[in-house]
Amino acid sequence: MGDPVNRRAGYSTTTLVTDSERVPNMKGPAAEVTAFVIAWCAAEPERIGEVAIIPDFGTAQELGRGPGGAGDARLRFFRQRPASMIEAPPLVSPGLSRQQLLVIPMQGGARIDRVGQCALEVNGQRVDAAEVVPGDVIVLKRELVLFCTRRPAYVPPPRLFTQASWGAFGDADAVGILGESPHVWRLRESIAFAAKADTHVMLLGESGTGKELAAHAIHKLSQRSGRTFVARNAATLPSGLIDAELFGNAKNYPNPGMPDRPGLIGEADGGSLFLDEIGELPVELQSHLLRVLDSDGEYQRLGEGTTRRSQLRIIAATNRDIGALKHDFAARFTARVDLPPLGMRREDVPLLARHLLLRAARKSPEIAGHFIAQTPTGHEYPRIHPDLVAHLLQRRYTANIRELDAMLWRAMSESHGEVIEAPPEMRAAAISAIPPRSSSPASAPVSANESSQVAIVQAESRPEPGADAIRAALKRHDGRVAEAARTLGLSSRYALYRLLKKHGIDPDAAV
């Protein structure tokens, strides 16, 4: 775990998490906690994907620039991976105050109070304090974008997807899969299981979730990796010629001069045959594959009287419900892999966007190359506007990664400087999607399921209290900050702390 890249960047190299090091007050390894994931960082773009863990029950913590003072309860960021938590160095963003946010744990979320100078936005609304729940986007203007989510406090080590196949943090792994969310680590283990099982596999997932990439990964991780991988879209198999396409034909059959053809089954013998969109194959045609799917792999070429056997593995994929397939056909796919949609792994969206934009720059440098920059340590990253990042995090996707890629190309085509900005239609959609300000008090409970909502503590319509009013309130309540804040009509004691800092008032000296 102590790789040189982490050492150069100042990351801890003692990283394995033991039972005693897990987040306190958790009931076990599977317990979920609130987490803030770095989605964009102006000063340190290489930190995308790092997480700060916030237990449901715990003490308030500060988020800010630098290590903080002695005794400060500081929000720490980690590179969380299976069985490890690599602690990241303190944030260095110059626009952040040393005490920028106060983060107060809540059941299923957190309350945040701005105590520093940098402006705070939650889901596109300017606020001084807010209760955030999973799905909310926190923006510290021009400095940092955080995504609120729920994830396990501890990700168990995979049993089959060994560390030899892992990539560097935030990069694609050895089989091309990218993401640091727990959903993607579970996907990697499912793919490794299917690869080792050496049986027919059904890939289930929405359009654009990467089913062909998963099929290639299963082949690469299996004992068949040195043999042929054949891919075909099952929807393109003509109903009248399906047997010829699948099983091939003998020479001169059905017409003189016809060459001998092995068919897809023969081509993939000993290797893997990937049949995409298998759900588009009519039920009556699915029965043509039943015998070759059995353990003996029997099939017969057209025009031949003898039976052949194939040692292939069929990997099929569909975005339909498994129940739409012929029952005895689906039953022959004993290994099944579910691919999560982007809506289940939103914290991976910034990593995916970075990967897609770097790929675009390699393929089309004249179009995308000028958007790419490099840190002093050699880390390549795209210059992308934080508003676009926020939009991508909260968008409702229908075509998943394919849709994300298309949106990034659209954004590049509309961006005329060196920073990729959100096109007008995306900005309009973001404005229309902003939830109304809540008139509920800050202590009102927030449902964790209402991930697009945030209970915003409204700015007061009255003028901000001055130094004399603050001293009078503190004197009246013998220096008790919480009671003085209520008297002054402030949203919380933390709002008063911000004003005390602003005016240089010591609450003890004001009594």
C-alpha positions, 0 to 999 in steps of 0.5 A: 500500500505504500506506493511511491505516488502516495509517498511523494504526495504526502499520504500516509503509508501505514494504511491497513485498517484493523478493527480498533481503527474503524470509525467509532460507534459503528455496529460492524464492518457493513455499517454505513456512514455519511461521507463527503467525497471530493468531486472537484478541487481547484488547488489539488485536482488529484484529490478527486475521490477522497472521502471524509467519514462522518459517523451518525453520532459523534462530535462536530468537526472542522473543515478548512485549510491546513492541519488546524490548531492543537486540539482541533477536531479536524475533518480528515480525508482518506483514500478509501479502498478495500481493507485500507484507509490511506490518510490524505494530507490537509487541504491546501486550497488558498481560498479556504479559511483555516476554519471554513466549515463546521460539520455536525453529525446527524442521523443520516446526514450532517449539518454544515455551518459556514464559519470562514470567508469562502462562500457556501452553496448547497444544491446551487443555493447560497447559504450560511448553514444547511442540513445535507443528506445523501445526494446533495452537492456542497460547493465552496465557491471556486475552491472545492466541490463535495458530494454527500453520500452514504457508504460503508465505514469499512470496505472488506477485502475482495476474495477473488479480485486480487490486488495485482489487478488493482490500478492506482487510486482513481485510475482504471484497473487492469481490466479497464474498470474505473471507480472507487465507490463500494458498488464498483468494488463489489462489481469487481468481485462479482466479475472475478467470481464469474471469471473463475467459475468458468460457466455461462454468464448473464450480465444485467444492467441499464443501457450504457453501464459498461456490459461489454467492458465487463464481458472483456474483463471476465474473459481477461480474468479467466483461464481462457484469456489466451484464447479468442474473444468473439462479440456479436449483437444478438439483435442483428442475428437475422431470424432466417439465418440464425443457425448459419450465423451461430453454428456455421455451414459445411462447404457447398451448403446450401449452395454450390461454391459456399465456403466452409464457415465455422460460425460464431460458436466455432470461432469462439471454441475454447474462448468466449462468445459475447452476445450483447442485447440477448433480450432482443432475440425472440423467444423462439430463437433462444431455444436454438442455443439450448443444446450448446449451452448445456455442459457437452456444448453440442451443436451441428453445422448446417449441411453436416451429419455429425455433431460437434462439441464446443468448449466455449463460454457464452457471456450474454448481456441484456438491459431487460428484466431477466424474466423476459427471457425464455425460462430454460434459456435464462436458467443455463446462465448460472453466473449473473453479474449486476452492473450498477447504474450511475445513479447508484455510484454518483461519487464516481462521476467526477473520476469517470469524467476525468477519464473520458476527457483525457481519452478524448484529448488523446483521440482528438487533441485538436478538439480536447487537448487545450482543456488538459493541464498538469500538476507539478507532480505530473498528474494530468487533469481536465480543466472543468468548471465546478458548476458543470461538475455539480450538474453532472453529479445531480443529473438523472441519467438514462444512458449512464456512462454513454450519456455522460460521455456525450454530455462532455463532448457537448460541453467541450463544443460549447466552451470557448476558453481553456475551461470546460463549462456547462452548456446553456441548456445544462445551466437552465436545467440546473436552475429549474431543478433547485429545490425551494428554500425550506421554511422549516426550522433547522432542527426539523428532521430530514428524510435520508430518502429525499436525496434531492432536498436540503433543509436550508437554514435561511438567512435572516431578513433583518440586518446582521447584529453589530458588535455592541448588540452582540456584547449586550446579548452575551452580557445578558446571558453570562457569556452563554453563546447559544442563548445569546444567539437565540436572543439575537435571532441567529440561526445557531450558535455557530452563526454567532461564532462567525460574528465573534470572529469577524468582530474580534470579540471574546465571549468571556471578556464580554460578560 
